[in-house]
Amino acid sequence: MKAIVQYAYGSTETLELRDVERPVPGDDEVLVEVRAAGVDPSVWHLMTGRPYIARLSPELGLRRPAHVVRGWDAAGRVAAVGAKVTGFKPGDEVFGQCDGSFAEYARARPDQLAAMPAGFSFPQAAALPVSGVTALQALDMARPRPGDKVLVIGASGGVGTYAVQLAAHYGARVTGVCGPGAADLVRSLGAADVIDYTREEVTDRPVRHDLVIDTAGNRSLTRLRRVLAPRGTVVFVGGEDGGPVLGGLDRWVRGLVLSLFVGQRLRPLFARTRQPDLLRLKDLAETGAIAPVIDRTYPLDEAVAAVRHLESGHPRGKLVVTV
């Protein structure tokens, strides 16, 4: 089968389209015929092996990638199931997290898959899992009540577009922070107000928010606390500017320690793709409460270009690789 593989950490130059052996599912695994795969920042982290501390995880590998096929999000059809799998059968259309989704086939754990939302295409479903689950779990850490003020930093990105929609669905008054040209998109997702970060800083306004979802990771704790209500919560989703060694881990730790002494809560999110959350996303998608925003799709043989787009620009919503 064809797959995007990588044998050493590095830039997009280390990614290759190759013919590799089709994976065989274990007794407790599902083999998915991949039809589409989402592209998100976790793909970049897996490719570069950064922050370096993440290499201590068996999912990455210390000196070289533990899993050579890239990709995470997936949507497709079940091709085969292991002897111990009872929840799925060949032919089922599913979405979720796979081991190496930039490929024609990928293995997955059944507890990280769910039936696709009714009426969704494979690219739409592939744009849901990692980013949608991350946004869902971020809002679960401090579920806003109707009328609460929610600030979403990075509102036009993969996680941010879902966070805006979810917060608006819960009845919050949402302010989205995004770049130039994305304001109309963010408003269409449910934001009542938009801040263009190239023209003003979030601290320029005297508004205090009950919840801040920070997907950018490039603002200090001091700045974030200035826009937070005395009993408000910041959820750290991203740490992209935190440095090559620790990423945003040092800021997360400082936030946790500071939370012990102040009324504000500063909490990191370690999102995990779980079937119950995928089923919640499915229900929200089917009722129209959330909808994926897809910036662009790429065929599998152009997946490297998709990662470059992610690396060098600011995609609006998700990038998707079709197989």
Secondary structure, DSSP 4 states (H G I P E B T S, - for coil): -EEEE-SSSSSGGG-EEEE-PPP---TT-EEEEEEEEEE-HHHHHHHHT-SGGGGGSTTT-SSS-SS-B---EEEEEEEEE-TT--S--TT-EEEEE-B--SBSEEEE-GGGEEEPPTT--HHHHHTSHHHHHHHHHHHHTT-PPTT-EEEEETTTSHHHHHHHHHHHHTT-EEEEEE-TT-HHHHHHTT-SEEEETTT--GGGS---EEEEEE-S--S-HHHHHHTEEEEEEEEE---TTS-TTTTTHHHHHHHHHHHTTSSSEEEE------HHHHHHHHHHHHTTS----EEEEEEGGGHHHHHHHHHHS--SSEEEEE-
